[in-house]
């Protein structure tokens, strides 16, 4: 299996440097990765450096805990789109969800409308490490109904990342047109293949080059 088209080459380190952004781009273009994922601060530079490349530019919103006010997230989306992002990975409000509030669905719907009006994609990070299997099902359905293009497992900052059993639950309840981005702790080709086989559509990883090496 050629994994390159599924990989979002990621570096969200708090000490990420401009040289490392350039390296991330060079590697993604060289190996034909789907895209790169960088912090909002680096989106404008990455857009400029990508030039006419088909490599997609992904950034994060509400990172990493998701409990910012919705107005703050909307402002982050506006800035990311203005700076040239192609895809937005938004951390949803797990706190509101666990409190059985309707607000996460409202927030995703607002974000989806804004992102889609710009012709871009929205992925919603539900942070599966904090959820039970039944909560993963419910969260996935909320994202679907609110217009998310993808549901994403993890920020990579929680106690655990992408797990095969969680991907299977998500795929069971999500329609084919809603993608699943597996992310968090994906370090080997074997892991990536297993997650894709379970139903993931994308792999977010800082180990992209390692993943495409022969088993």
C-alpha positions, 0 to 999 in steps of 0.5 A: 500500500502506498501510504503517501496520499493518506499522510498529513505530515505534521509538526505542532511542536511549541518550539517549531522553527522556521527552518523546520517548517521549510523542512516539513514542506520539502519532505511533504512535496518530495514524498507526495504526502497529502498535506502538511499540518502546522500551527496557525502562526506558520500558515502564512509562511507555509502558504508562500513556501508551498507555492503552486504545489498540490500539497494541502495546507492544514492548521489547527483551531481551538488547540489543544483543549477546545474549550475556548469560546466559540467566537474565539474559534471563529476568529481563528478560522477567519485568520487561518483562511485569510492566511491560506489554509486549505483544511481546518482541524478544530478541537471541539468542546469536550467539556460542553459535550460531557456536560450534555450540552447542545453547544458542541453541535452549534459550534461545529455547524457555525464552523462548518458554514464558515469553512465551506463558504470558503470552499475548504474542509473542516475536521473536528477533533473529538479527543477519543482518549477522553470518551467511552465507546458510546460517547465516541459514537454519539460524538461522531454523529454530532459531527456528521449532523453538524456538517463536518467533513472529517472526524479526527481522533486526537490532538496528540496531547492527550493520554492516548492517540488513535486506536483501532477500536475507536476507528472501527466505532467511528466508521460504523456510524459515519457515512462514507462521505464523512472521512476519519483522520487518525492521529496521535502516536502513529509511529510505524507503517504497520500502525498506519496500515491497520488504522486505514484498514479499520476505516481511517481515511487520513493519517496525521503523524510527525513520522511520515517518512518512517511510515512510507519506508518498506516494512 
